[in-house]
């Protein structure tokens, strides 16, 4: 979300708009920016690696009013977003909201399985109530729009796929030969991680959490790793399920083949794609699939579980392998790692598919939504 917001700001400013960002304080980032207003924050109780702005900081509402804004665009329903919701309503400013997160997928963190259905229903009702206060809603995918319509959200919903800054991810050499660590930075990274000891690097990138079905992915990966000691599983990210994976790696005697990096800064991510031979995924809860777009833009083929958020972007058997049954996973993974002609075709088609989700198209579409919202 942060990367897309910064990309949106850059694109809008390039088109002559003035953009102000309200964001929570971050102890790891003390960068001074005249157009970023920081709101005091605390670690989020359920997701402590994330921060949430305190909801009642004095002066923020007055600051918003003083800016004489034409549009308020919120990217979260809570914390910072609550100021945007209140200001838009109080000062009669057109309000756009982007629905990034399907919160009903996270209720298990609170309920621990008790009355989870009731909690999910409450989330749906709450979502409708607050979204209906907006002028328009931006849904990153048709899947998200259909979900919001099922909640009976009544305001107009525009489908605008989140753009990717493709230049950051396009490989320097778009030939589809397997990655060999070409280029000194990549060779150094592979050596530091230890992936240079293996013939194949299989990448998982993202939050290591139940809603990403990461333990189930490891179950799918285990037979392949057991049968192929020349392959390693590179897990980039962090989250509450990491300890479960580490325990399973020890229990299944796969510690030498599993490499955990922890969470990484966004600007370091592209090279982790470039040292991988394939990206795998098993999540049922994706609403945007940005990780998968970044991967194919980097020249990395996919073997991931099918999700409706891929519709219109990825085509199974062309720009990626989108499996639906668990039994399809291992043969598909083996094929993409060993069949050179298949890799050639998938990488080329993947790069072409990624090009349809460009930053420029994203900025243009958001600008159009703003124009629709203004009286």
Secondary structure, 3 states (H helix, E strand, C coil): CHHHHHHHHHHHHHCCCCCCEEEECECCECCCCCCEEEECEEECCCCCCCEEECCCCCCHHHHHHHCCCCEEEECCCCCHHHHHHHHHHHHCCEEEEEECCCHHHHCHHHHCCCCHHHHHHHHHHHHHHHHCCCCEEEECCHHHHHHHHHCCCCCEEEECCCCECHHHHCCCCCCCCCCCCCCHHHHHHHHHHCHHHCCEEEEEECCCCHHHCHHHHHHHHHHHHHHCCCEEEEEEECCCCHHHHHHHHHHCCCHHHEEEEECCCHHHHHHHHHCCCEEEECCCCCCCCHHHHHHHHCCCEEEEECCHHHCCCCCECCCEEEECCCHHHHHHHHHHHHCHHHHHHHHHHHHHHHCCCEHHHHHHHHHHHHHHHCC
